Amino acid sequence: MKNISVNTFVHILFSLALIVSTVTLLLFLSWNRDREKIQEEYNYKLIADAFLSSSQLNLTKSEMEKLYSDFSVTPVDASKLKESIEESGKTIFSGQSLFGIIQIFQMPDTHYIYIQRGGEHLMLQDINKKYYTAYIAVGVGIFLLVLVVLLYIAILKKLSPLKRLYKEIKVFANGDMTKRITYTNRDEIGKIAKSFDDAIIHINELNASKNLFMRNIMHELKTPITKGRIIIESIDDQNIKEILIRAFGRMNELIDELATIERVTTKGFIPNIEQMNISDVIKRSMELLMFESNCEIVSISNDFIQTDIKLLSLAVKNILDNGIKYSKNKKVSIIANKNTIKVISEGEPLKNDLEFYTQPFSQEEKRSGGFGLGLYIVQNIVDKLNYKLKYRHEDGKNIFMIVF
């Protein structure tokens, strides 16, 4: 039940309420009809017995009138009713009591009681007001059903802003950072909408601040790095010169990786998917790496895949770079086809799960080279391209795989 939506739960709840109410009403009407039928037969038998016994008492006319009034009946001419009773009447009881013969006829709008004792007979019409229990029950039942339907409509109308709120939040979650949450009511749903709208404003302010910070810091760092590289050329000491070149190179590399992370992890970023040959992807990756001699191509198929060549090449480049840095012989092997790209290097197995190394700035203590951003970038790229990054260690070799 906890995974059912609110609207579905309301539909189920009110459907059950309508079904239970309708079934209860129908069962009550059926029971009431049978009860009234039994009660009527019993009353008519009592009336018949009363009139049959009164014939032995030789009651006066006034006493008979009182008896008619007490039992809410009136005498009628049986001969005039014979034809209509035969056509549309129904005998609901026919029998004999201690005092004589009794027959009860049901007509569409009334009942007749026929009494016969010896040569005497009497036809009585029931003039008592009918019981309206069934009509009252039907009226109350219909009222309750209408009330349930009105409550159902009112609750759905009250919950309708939730559906609109969900759609607006989904638009924002899909990357439309300009989306604002509309709200008019001051109830709980309106308060939630207002709180989320305030959160969107705050998130946009944070994003704007972050983007401004990233642009400024990259610009401010690039300028001194460029100046430093120019000044290095004037240093005569070759050892110091190489140390400074490596230092500035690592700083420049960190800035490039941060820029890549900022671009790839942006919510609204959409890869440029096109059909590319897998061999072109590997070739571009090795060009980015600038250490082609350290890479051994075992096998590359001539298959085509749907991908963003810039992103996939960068991901493969980072895996190759990691493999070269941390392998025993500073070499990696590459196997690529339409299903996967494998980068194989000799080395000890990872001490932690792969998920540990796909977090930013995650490194094992002994691995001092790099910034711990390589696999973090790779993981974000494969997520954007709907690929999978996998790892296994076998026969003394680390195998990283991008599975399409």
C-alpha positions as CSV (number, residue, x, y, z in Angstrom):
1,M,0.0,0.0,0.0
2,K,2.9,2.4,0.7
3,N,3.9,2.5,-3.0
4,I,0.3,3.3,-4.2
5,S,-0.1,6.9,-5.3
6,V,-2.5,9.2,-3.3
7,N,-4.9,9.5,-6.2
8,T,-5.0,5.7,-6.7
9,F,-5.6,5.2,-3.0
10,V,-8.5,7.7,-3.0
11,H,-10.0,5.9,-6.0
12,I,-9.8,2.5,-4.3
13,L,-11.1,3.9,-1.0
14,F,-14.2,5.5,-2.5
15,S,-14.8,2.7,-4.9
16,L,-14.9,0.3,-1.9
17,A,-17.2,2.7,0.0
18,L,-19.6,2.9,-3.0
19,I,-19.6,-0.9,-3.4
20,V,-20.2,-1.5,0.3
21,S,-22.9,1.1,0.5
22,T,-24.7,-0.2,-2.5
23,V,-24.5,-3.8,-1.5
24,T,-25.7,-2.9,2.1
25,L,-28.7,-1.0,0.7
26,L,-29.7,-3.9,-1.6
27,L,-29.4,-6.4,1.1
28,F,-31.5,-4.3,3.4
29,L,-34.2,-3.8,0.8
30,S,-34.3,-7.6,0.2
31,W,-34.5,-8.3,3.9
32,N,-37.2,-5.6,4.4
33,R,-39.3,-6.9,1.5
34,D,-39.3,-10.4,2.9
35,R,-40.0,-9.1,6.5
36,E,-42.9,-7.0,5.3
37,K,-44.4,-9.9,3.3
38,I,-44.3,-12.1,6.4
39,Q,-45.7,-9.4,8.6
40,E,-48.6,-8.6,6.2
41,E,-49.6,-12.3,6.0
42,Y,-49.6,-12.5,9.7
43,N,-51.7,-9.4,10.2
44,Y,-54.2,-10.4,7.6
45,K,-54.7,-13.8,9.2
46,L,-55.3,-12.0,12.5
47,I,-57.9,-9.7,10.8
48,A,-59.6,-12.7,9.2
49,D,-59.7,-14.6,12.5
50,A,-61.1,-11.6,14.3
51,F,-64.0,-11.1,11.7
52,L,-64.7,-14.9,11.6
53,S,-65.0,-15.1,15.4
54,S,-67.1,-11.9,15.5
55,S,-69.7,-13.5,13.3
56,Q,-70.6,-15.8,16.2
57,L,-71.1,-12.9,18.5
58,N,-73.8,-11.2,16.3
59,L,-72.3,-7.8,16.6
60,T,-74.4,-4.7,16.0
61,K,-73.7,-2.4,13.0
62,S,-71.9,0.1,15.1
63,E,-69.7,-2.6,16.6
64,M,-68.9,-3.8,13.2
65,E,-68.0,-0.3,12.1
66,K,-65.7,0.0,15.0
67,L,-64.1,-3.3,14.1
68,Y,-63.5,-2.1,10.6
69,S,-62.0,1.1,11.9
70,D,-59.7,-0.7,14.4
71,F,-58.3,-3.0,11.7
72,S,-58.2,-0.3,9.0
73,V,-60.3,-2.3,6.5
74,T,-63.5,-1.7,4.7
75,P,-66.1,-4.2,3.3
76,V,-66.4,-4.3,-0.5
77,D,-68.5,-6.2,-3.0
78,A,-66.7,-9.4,-3.9
79,S,-68.7,-10.0,-7.1
80,K,-67.5,-6.7,-8.6
81,L,-63.9,-7.5,-7.8
82,K,-63.8,-11.0,-9.1
83,E,-62.9,-10.2,-12.6
84,S,-60.1,-7.7,-11.7
85,I,-58.6,-10.1,-9.2
86,E,-58.6,-12.8,-11.8
87,E,-56.8,-10.5,-14.3
88,S,-54.2,-8.7,-12.2
89,G,-54.5,-10.2,-8.7
90,K,-52.3,-12.7,-7.0
91,T,-53.2,-15.1,-4.2
92,I,-50.5,-14.8,-1.5
93,F,-52.3,-17.0,1.0
94,S,-55.1,-19.5,0.9
95,G,-56.0,-21.7,3.9
96,Q,-58.4,-22.6,6.7
97,S,-58.4,-21.5,10.3
98,L,-60.4,-22.7,13.2
99,F,-63.2,-20.4,12.3
100,G,-63.4,-20.7,8.5
101,I,-61.7,-20.3,5.1
102,I,-59.3,-17.4,4.5
103,Q,-57.8,-16.1,1.2
104,I,-55.6,-13.1,0.8
105,F,-55.3,-11.4,-2.7
106,Q,-52.5,-9.0,-3.6
107,M,-53.4,-6.3,-6.1
108,P,-50.9,-3.7,-7.6
109,D,-52.1,-1.0,-5.2
110,T,-53.9,-2.8,-2.3
111,H,-54.7,-6.1,-0.6
112,Y,-58.1,-7.9,-0.2
113,I,-59.0,-10.4,2.5
114,Y,-61.7,-12.9,1.6
115,I,-63.4,-14.6,4.6
116,Q,-65.9,-17.5,4.3
117,R,-67.8,-19.3,7.1
118,G,-70.5,-21.7,6.1
119,G,-72.8,-19.8,3.7
120,E,-71.5,-16.4,4.8
121,H,-68.7,-14.6,3.1
122,L,-67.0,-11.2,3.4
123,M,-64.5,-9.3,1.2
124,L,-62.4,-6.7,3.1
125,Q,-60.0,-4.2,1.5
126,D,-57.0,-3.1,3.4
127,I,-57.1,0.7,3.7
128,N,-54.2,1.0,6.1
129,K,-51.3,3.3,5.0
130,K,-48.5,1.3,3.6
131,Y,-45.1,1.1,5.3
132,Y,-42.7,3.4,3.7
133,T,-39.6,1.8,5.3
134,A,-38.2,0.7,1.9
135,Y,-38.8,4.2,0.4
136,I,-37.1,5.8,3.3
137,A,-34.2,3.4,3.1
138,V,-33.8,4.0,-0.6
139,G,-33.9,7.8,0.0
140,V,-31.3,7.6,2.7
141,G,-29.2,5.3,0.7
142,I,-29.2,7.5,-2.4
143,F,-28.5,10.5,-0.2
144,L,-25.5,8.7,1.3
145,L,-24.2,7.6,-2.1
146,V,-24.5,11.1,-3.5
147,L,-22.7,12.4,-0.4
148,V,-19.9,9.9,-0.9
149,V,-19.6,10.9,-4.6
150,L,-19.5,14.6,-3.6
151,L,-16.8,13.9,-1.0
152,Y,-14.9,12.0,-3.6
153,I,-15.0,14.8,-6.1
154,A,-14.1,17.4,-3.3
155,I,-11.1,15.4,-2.2
156,L,-9.8,14.9,-5.8
157,K,-10.2,18.6,-6.4
158,K,-8.3,19.3,-3.2
159,L,-5.5,17.0,-4.2
160,S,-5.3,18.2,-7.8
161,P,-2.6,20.8,-7.0
162,L,-0.4,17.9,-6.0
163,K,-0.4,16.6,-9.5
164,R,0.5,20.0,-10.9
165,L,3.2,20.4,-8.2
166,Y,4.7,17.1,-9.2
167,K,4.8,18.0,-12.9
168,E,6.5,21.3,-12.1
169,I,9.0,19.7,-9.8
170,K,9.8,17.1,-12.5
171,V,10.4,19.8,-15.0
172,F,12.9,21.4,-12.6
173,A,14.5,18.1,-11.8
174,N,15.0,17.5,-15.6
175,G,17.2,20.5,-15.8
176,D,15.0,23.5,-16.4
177,M,16.5,25.7,-13.7
178,T,14.3,28.7,-14.7
179,K,11.1,26.8,-13.7
180,R,9.1,28.3,-10.8
181,I,6.6,26.6,-8.7
182,T,3.1,28.2,-8.8
183,Y,0.9,28.2,-5.8
184,T,-2.4,30.0,-4.9
185,N,-3.8,28.2,-1.9
186,R,-2.7,28.7,1.7
187,D,-3.2,25.1,2.8
188,E,-0.5,22.5,3.4
189,I,0.0,21.8,-0.3
190,G,0.3,25.6,-1.0
191,K,2.9,25.8,1.8
192,I,4.9,22.9,0.4
193,A,4.8,24.5,-3.1
194,K,6.0,27.8,-1.6
195,S,8.8,26.1,0.3
196,F,9.9,24.3,-2.8
197,D,9.8,27.5,-4.9
198,D,11.9,29.2,-2.2
199,A,14.4,26.3,-2.5
200,I,14.5,26.7,-6.3
201,I,15.4,30.4,-5.9
202,H,18.1,29.4,-3.3
203,I,19.5,26.7,-5.6
204,N,19.7,29.1,-8.6
205,E,21.5,31.6,-6.5
206,L,24.0,29.0,-5.3
207,N,24.5,27.8,-9.0
208,A,25.1,31.3,-10.1
209,S,27.5,31.9,-7.3
210,K,29.3,28.6,-8.1
211,N,29.6,29.4,-11.8
212,L,30.9,32.8,-11.1
213,F,33.4,31.4,-8.7
214,M,34.6,28.7,-11.1
215,R,35.0,31.2,-14.0
216,N,36.9,33.6,-11.8
217,I,39.2,31.1,-10.2
218,M,40.0,29.4,-13.5
219,H,40.8,32.8,-15.1
220,E,42.8,33.9,-12.1
221,L,44.8,30.7,-12.0
222,K,45.4,30.4,-15.8
223,T,47.0,33.9,-15.9
224,P,49.8,33.3,-13.3
225,I,50.4,29.7,-14.7
226,T,51.0,31.2,-18.1
227,K,53.3,33.9,-16.7
228,G,55.1,31.3,-14.7
229,R,55.7,29.0,-17.7
230,I,57.2,32.0,-19.5
231,I,59.5,33.0,-16.6
232,I,60.6,29.3,-16.2
233,E,62.3,29.5,-19.7
234,S,64.7,32.0,-18.3
235,I,66.0,29.7,-15.5
236,D,69.3,28.1,-16.2
237,D,69.2,25.3,-13.6
238,Q,67.7,22.4,-15.5
239,N,66.6,20.5,-12.3
240,I,64.7,23.4,-10.9
241,K,63.3,24.2,-14.3
242,E,61.9,20.6,-14.7
243,I,60.4,20.7,-11.2
244,L,58.6,24.0,-11.9
245,I,57.4,22.8,-15.3
246,R,55.9,19.7,-13.6
247,A,54.3,21.8,-10.9
248,F,52.7,24.3,-13.3
249,G,51.7,21.4,-15.5
250,R,49.9,19.6,-12.7
251,M,48.2,22.9,-11.7
252,N,47.0,23.4,-15.3
253,E,45.8,19.7,-15.4
254,L,43.8,20.2,-12.2
255,I,42.1,23.3,-13.7
256,D,41.2,21.4,-16.9
257,E,39.8,18.5,-14.8
258,L,37.7,20.8,-12.7
259,A,36.4,22.5,-15.8
260,T,35.5,19.1,-17.2
261,I,33.7,18.1,-14.0
262,E,31.8,21.3,-13.9
263,R,30.6,20.9,-17.5
264,V,29.7,17.2,-17.3
265,T,28.0,17.3,-13.9
266,T,25.7,20.2,-14.9
267,K,22.1,19.0,-14.6
268,G,21.0,20.4,-18.0
269,F,24.1,19.0,-19.9
270,I,23.0,16.9,-22.9
271,P,25.6,14.7,-24.7
272,N,26.1,15.1,-28.5
273,I,25.2,11.6,-29.6
274,E,26.3,10.5,-33.1
275,Q,27.4,7.3,-34.9
276,M,31.1,6.8,-34.4
277,N,33.6,4.1,-35.2
278,I,35.0,2.5,-32.1
279,S,38.6,2.7,-33.5
280,D,38.2,6.5,-33.8
281,V,37.3,6.7,-30.2
282,I,40.4,4.8,-29.1
283,K,42.6,6.9,-31.5
284,R,41.3,10.2,-30.0
285,S,41.7,8.9,-26.5
286,M,45.4,8.1,-27.1
287,E,45.9,11.5,-28.7
288,L,44.6,13.2,-25.5
289,L,46.8,11.0,-23.4
290,M,50.0,11.9,-25.3
291,F,51.6,8.6,-24.1
292,E,50.8,6.4,-27.1
293,S,53.9,4.4,-26.7
294,N,52.7,3.1,-23.3
295,C,49.5,1.7,-24.8
296,E,49.3,-1.7,-26.5
297,I,46.3,-2.3,-28.8
298,V,45.4,-6.0,-28.4
299,S,42.2,-5.8,-30.6
300,I,39.9,-3.1,-31.8
301,S,36.9,-4.0,-33.9
302,N,35.6,-1.9,-36.8
303,D,32.1,-1.5,-35.3
304,F,30.1,1.6,-35.0
305,I,28.4,2.8,-31.8
306,Q,26.1,5.7,-30.9
307,T,28.0,8.0,-28.6
308,D,29.5,11.4,-27.8
309,I,33.0,11.0,-29.0
310,K,34.4,13.9,-27.0
311,L,33.0,12.5,-23.7
312,L,33.8,8.9,-24.4
313,S,37.3,9.7,-25.5
314,L,37.9,11.7,-22.3
315,A,36.6,8.8,-20.2
316,V,38.9,6.3,-22.0
317,K,41.8,8.7,-21.7
318,N,41.4,8.9,-17.9
319,I,41.2,5.1,-17.6
320,L,44.4,4.8,-19.7
321,D,46.1,7.4,-17.7
322,N,45.2,5.7,-14.4
323,G,46.4,2.3,-15.8
324,I,49.8,3.7,-16.9
325,K,50.3,5.6,-13.6
326,Y,49.6,2.7,-11.3
327,S,50.7,-0.4,-13.3
328,K,53.9,-2.2,-12.5
329,N,55.4,-1.8,-16.0
330,K,53.7,1.5,-16.9
331,K,51.9,-0.2,-19.7
332,V,48.3,-0.8,-20.6
333,S,46.5,-3.0,-23.1
334,I,43.3,-2.1,-25.0
335,I,40.5,-4.4,-26.2
336,A,37.5,-2.7,-27.8
337,N,34.4,-3.8,-29.6
338,K,30.7,-2.8,-30.0
339,N,29.9,-4.1,-26.5
340,T,32.8,-2.9,-24.3
341,I,36.1,-1.2,-24.0
342,K,38.6,-2.9,-21.7
343,V,41.8,-1.3,-20.3
344,I,44.1,-3.9,-18.8
345,S,47.2,-3.3,-16.7
346,E,49.5,-5.3,-14.4
347,G,49.1,-4.5,-10.7
348,E,47.7,-5.3,-7.3
349,P,43.9,-5.4,-6.9
350,L,42.2,-2.4,-5.6
351,K,41.9,-2.3,-1.8
352,N,38.4,-0.8,-1.9
353,D,35.3,-1.3,-4.0
354,L,35.1,0.6,-7.3
355,E,32.5,3.0,-5.9
356,F,35.2,4.3,-3.5
357,Y,37.4,5.5,-6.4
358,T,34.5,7.1,-8.3
359,Q,34.1,9.7,-5.6
360,P,36.0,13.0,-6.0
361,F,39.5,13.2,-4.6
362,S,39.5,9.5,-3.6
363,Q,42.9,7.8,-3.6
364,E,44.7,5.1,-1.7
365,E,47.4,6.5,0.6
366,K,50.4,5.2,-1.4
367,R,49.1,6.7,-4.6
368,S,50.4,10.2,-4.4
369,G,50.2,11.0,-8.1
370,G,47.1,12.7,-9.5
371,F,44.2,14.3,-7.7
372,G,41.7,11.5,-7.4
373,L,39.4,13.0,-10.0
374,G,40.0,10.6,-13.0
375,L,37.5,7.9,-12.2
376,Y,35.1,10.5,-10.8
377,I,35.0,12.1,-14.2
378,V,34.8,8.7,-15.9
379,Q,31.8,7.7,-13.7
380,N,29.9,10.9,-14.5
381,I,30.6,10.5,-18.2
382,V,29.3,6.9,-18.4
383,D,26.3,8.0,-16.4
384,K,25.5,10.7,-18.9
385,L,25.9,8.2,-21.8
386,N,23.9,5.5,-20.0
387,Y,26.9,3.1,-20.0
388,K,28.4,1.1,-17.1
389,L,31.8,1.3,-15.5
390,K,33.0,-2.1,-14.2
391,Y,36.2,-3.5,-12.7
392,R,37.7,-6.9,-11.9
393,H,41.1,-8.3,-11.1
394,E,42.3,-11.6,-12.5
395,D,45.7,-13.2,-13.2
396,G,47.5,-10.3,-11.6
397,K,45.9,-7.8,-13.9
398,N,43.4,-4.9,-13.3
399,I,40.7,-4.7,-15.9
400,F,38.6,-1.6,-16.2
401,M,35.6,-1.8,-18.6
402,I,33.2,0.6,-20.1
403,V,30.2,-1.5,-21.0
404,F,27.8,0.0,-23.7
